[in-house]
Amino acid sequence: EVQLVESGGGLVQAGGSLRLSCTASGFTNDAHVIGWFRQAPGKEREGVASISSSDGSNYYRDSVKGRFTLSSDPAKNVVHLQMNDLKPEDTAVYYCAAFESFGKITIVSEISAHIYTSWGQGTQVTVSS
């Protein structure tokens, strides 16, 4: 069973930075994708970014491109989401999610949330204006 634990959320002023981490355990297949999602109060969950363990291919939603950056530490099964120039509209609970594959995965576009089979409990990010 894949388990995911998020960390790094908090309160920051607009223009500030936070780094979220997703620590994963329990992968059994060669390839997996870890994605970050967020849900603000009263809004639907939306995909933020995702990264493939196969080749490092990734996806970012338009509103975070140039501000958010994914990085991974395969030896530790940790994926970081560095968030810079944060805006009040980035305020949300951020979740990491994962799914595995028997074959190589190359990300070319957003992967729908329903594809992910494991989810973390979430970490709150609050950006004050």
C-alpha positions in Angstrom: 0.0 0.0 0.0 1.4 3.4 -1.0 1.4 5.9 1.7 1.9 9.7 1.3 2.7 12.3 3.8 2.8 16.0 3.0 4.7 18.6 5.0 5.7 22.2 4.7 2.5 24.2 4.6 2.0 27.3 6.6 1.1 31.0 6.6 3.1 33.4 4.4 2.6 36.9 3.1 2.0 37.5 -0.6 5.2 37.4 -2.6 6.7 34.9 -0.1 7.8 31.3 -0.6 7.0 27.9 0.8 8.3 24.4 0.0 6.0 21.5 0.3 7.3 18.0 0.5 5.6 14.7 -0.3 7.2 11.6 1.3 6.1 8.4 -0.3 6.5 4.8 0.7 5.2 1.4 -0.4 5.8 1.7 -4.2 6.1 -1.8 -5.8 6.3 -1.0 -9.5 9.1 0.6 -11.4 7.3 3.8 -12.4 5.0 6.2 -10.7 3.6 9.7 -10.9 3.3 12.0 -8.0 0.9 14.9 -8.4 0.0 17.9 -6.3 -3.6 19.1 -6.0 -5.2 21.9 -4.1 -8.7 22.7 -2.9 -9.7 26.1 -1.6 -12.9 26.6 0.5 -16.0 26.5 -1.7 -14.0 25.5 -4.8 -13.4 22.3 -6.7 -10.1 20.5 -6.3 -7.6 21.3 -9.1 -4.4 19.8 -10.3 -1.3 22.0 -9.6 1.6 20.0 -10.9 2.8 16.4 -11.4 6.1 14.6 -12.1 6.9 11.2 -13.5 9.6 9.0 -11.9 10.3 7.5 -15.3 11.8 10.5 -17.0 11.1 13.5 -14.9 8.5 14.8 -17.3 6.1 17.1 -15.6 3.0 19.2 -15.8 2.1 22.6 -14.3 -1.2 24.4 -14.4 -1.0 27.7 -16.2 -1.5 29.8 -13.1 1.6 28.5 -11.3 4.0 28.2 -14.3 7.1 30.2 -13.6 6.3 30.3 -9.8 6.1 26.7 -8.7 8.8 24.1 -9.3 8.9 20.4 -8.8 11.9 18.5 -7.7 12.4 14.9 -6.6 14.8 12.9 -4.5 14.3 9.3 -5.9 16.6 7.8 -3.2 14.3 9.1 -0.5 11.0 8.9 -2.5 10.4 12.6 -1.8 8.9 15.1 -4.2 9.2 18.8 -3.3 7.0 21.6 -4.6 8.8 24.9 -4.3 6.3 27.7 -4.4 7.6 31.2 -5.0 5.8 34.6 -5.4 2.8 33.2 -3.7 -0.5 35.0 -4.2 -3.6 35.0 -2.0 -5.4 32.9 -4.6 -2.9 30.1 -3.9 -4.5 29.7 -0.5 -5.8 26.1 -0.2 -5.2 22.7 1.2 -2.6 21.0 -0.8 -2.6 17.3 -1.4 -0.1 15.0 -2.9 -1.3 12.0 -4.8 0.3 9.1 -6.6 -0.3 6.2 -8.9 2.0 3.4 -10.2 2.5 1.9 -13.6 4.2 -1.3 -14.9 5.7 0.7 -17.7 7.3 4.0 -18.4 5.2 7.1 -17.9 5.7 10.3 -19.8 3.6 13.3 -18.7 2.4 15.4 -21.6 -0.7 17.0 -20.1 -2.7 17.2 -16.9 -3.6 13.8 -15.4 -7.0 13.7 -14.0 -7.4 13.2 -10.3 -9.4 10.0 -10.7 -6.3 8.3 -12.1 -4.5 8.7 -8.8 -4.9 5.8 -6.4 -3.2 7.1 -3.2 -3.7 10.4 -1.5 -2.1 12.2 1.4 -4.1 14.0 4.1 -3.2 17.5 2.9 -1.4 20.5 4.2 -2.8 24.0 4.6 -1.2 26.9 2.7 -2.4 30.3 3.6 -1.2 33.4 1.7 -2.1 36.7 3.3 -2.4 39.9 1.2 
